[in-house]
């Protein structure tokens, strides 16, 4: 028998209107749509306040945000498509202000003369040039040289002579910054991480010792048990041969 009472068209999400703010759900959007269609402003104000309370209940994390009531009213206008006419305690946001596009970020295209020193060294050198106090400038230049040495060692993973650092400093500053030749910079050495190797070696030694000790002890224990079993068997045989029934 053919079915005559067929259900109506199914209501799929693909056929529904787009959710403007998914964190509030479909029901809140339907309620806002109902409020927009109300004839009197008094009714819209009363129902809008109820929906605001519901939106705050559905998203309690907004209570920790400053001016969370203002944020809820802005969301209410966004859900209504900026068509809701109510007496809001806050100014109604505009669609242009909500959907404004941020300016694209500009990628740095600055040329770095020595990449192993980085751009920070160049900025520090420019700052040191502006210092007028001789003593303060000398300390600043020496700190820059120590930083350059550390950066050089981290990049090349090898030791470097102080003369190379001083020459690079003189070159990067266009001959304006210079230290005395007898100045000793901080000692910087590149060290590999040997902690893992030491731990692995210690574990290997411990395992070898355990294997040796376990093998020797286990062998002695097995031999002792075997000798005890043989002695017990010999006693049983001797006792059995002496008795006659």
N, C-alpha and C positions, 0 to 999 in steps of 0.2 A: 504494500500500500504506500503510495507516495505521500510524503510529508507536505501538508498544506500550510501549517503555522510555522513559517520560517522566521528566525529572528531578524531584526533590522540590521542595517549596516553596522559593523563593528567600529568601535571608537579606538583607533590606534594612535600612538604618539606621533606618528608621521603625518596624520591628518589634523592634529591639533595645532593651535597657535604656538609659536615659539615661547619658551620660558625665558622671560627677561632676566630674572634673578633666581637661579636654580636653588639657592639655599632656603628660600621660603616655600617652594613647592607649588604644585598646580592649584591647590585649593585656595591659597591666599591670592593667587592671581585671578581666579574666578570671582572671589569676593570683591576684589578691587574693581573688576569689570562691572560687577553688579552695582557698586557704589557710584561709579561714573554715570550709570544710566538712571539713577534716582532723580525724581523731578525737582525736589526742593533742596535748598542748601542746608537747611536745618537737619534733614535726614542724613545728608552726606557727611556733615560734621560729626553727628552722633555715631554713625557706622564707621567712619574713618578712625575715630578714637578707639573703637573696639578692635579694629584691625591693627592699629599701632601697638596696642597691648599684646595682641596675639603674636605679632612679629617679634616683639621683645622676649616673649616666652619661648618662641621657637629658636631664638638665637641668644641664649643667656651670656655668651662671651662678649656681646656688644656692650654689656653693662660695665665692663672694665675699660671701655673706650671713652675718652673725653667727649662730652656732648653726644652721648649715644642717642638721645631723643632726636637731636637734629639729624643724625645719620638715619634713623628710622623714617623720619618724615621725607628725607631725600629719596630713600628707597621706595617709599609709597608713591611718590610722584613718578619715579622711573618705571615702576610696575604699571602704572596707569598710562604710560606713554605720554606723560606731561599733559594729560587731558582732564585731570581731576580738579574740580573747582571747589575748594574748601577753604575755611579760615585757618590756615596753618600758622602756628606760633613762630615759624621761621620763614625766611624769604624762599619763594619757590625757585628751585634751580632751573637753569635753562639747558636745553638740549645741547647747545654748542659747548657749554662749559663742562658737561658730563662726558661728551664724546670727543673732547679735544685730543689731537694727536701730539705726542711729544716730539720734540725736535730730534732728528737722528744724531747719534753720538759721532763725534769726530775722532777718527783714529789718529794717534800720534804719528806724525811724519817727520819728526825731528831727527836729524842726522847725529849719530853718536860717533865721535872720533875714535874712541877706544872702547870696544864693546866689553872687554873683560873688566874694565873699570866702571862702566855704566854711566848713565846720565846724571846720577846723583853726584858723582865726583866733579863733573863740570859745573853743576850748580854751586857746590861748595867752593870751588876755585873762584867763581865769579863773586861769591859772597866775601871771600877772603881778600879779594882785591879792594873792596870798599872800606876795609878796616884801616883806620888811620893810626891807632895806637901801636907803636912798634912791638911792645912786649906781647900784647894780646894777639897781634898779627902773627908773631913768631910761633906762639902756641897753636894757633889755628892752622898754620901751614904744616907744622909737625904732626898734628892730629890727622890732617888730610893725607900726609905721606904714609902714616901708619895704616890708615884705612885702605889706601891704594895697595900697600903690600899685602894686606889680608885678602883683598879681592883678587890680586894677582895669583896668590897661592891657591885659593879656592878654585880659580878657573884653570890654571895650568897643572895643579896637583904636583908641584915641585917647588923647591926652594928658589929664592931669588936674591940677588945681591942688592944692597942698598943703593949702589950707584945707578942701577937701572931705574929704580923707583924715583930717585932724585932727577934723573934726566927726563923721565916721562912727565914729572910734575913741572919741570921747567918748560917742556914742549907744550903741554896742555894749557899752561898759563901765558903762553906767548912771551916767555922770558921775563915775566913780572914777579913770579914767586920762586924763591930759591932759598935753600937751606945750606948751612955750612957743611963742608965736606967731612968734618970730623964728627958729625951728629950720627948717633947710632939709633936706628929705628927699632921698634919692638920686634923681638924674635918670634917668627911665625913659621911653623913647620906643618906640613901635611901629614896626617897620621891616618893610616887605614884602620878600619874597625877590626881589631883582632880578638875582641871578646867572644865572638861566635866561634872562632877557630879554637880558642883555648877551652871553651865549654865542650866543644865536640871532642877535643883530645882527652879531656878529663873523663868524659863519658866512655870513650873507647878504652882507656886504661882501666876504669872501674869494671867494665863488662868483661875485659880479659881476665882481671883478677878474680871476678866471680866465677867465670868459666873454669879457671884453673882450680880454684878452691872447691868448687862444686864437683868437678870431675874427680879430684883426688879423694875428697871426703866421701863421695858417693861410691867410689870403687872400694875404699877400705870398708865402708859399711856393708856393702854387698858381700865382700869376702868373709867378713865376720859372721854375717847371717848364714852364709852357706856352710861355714865350718860348724856352727852351732847345730844346724840341721843334720849334718853328717854324724856328729857325735850322738845326737838324740836317736838317730836310726840305728847306730851301732849298739847302743844300750838296749833298745827294744829287741834287737835280734838276739843279743846274749841272754836277755831275760827269757825270751821265748824258747830258746834251746834248752834251758835248764829245767823247765817245768814239763812234766809228762802227765798226760791224762789217760 
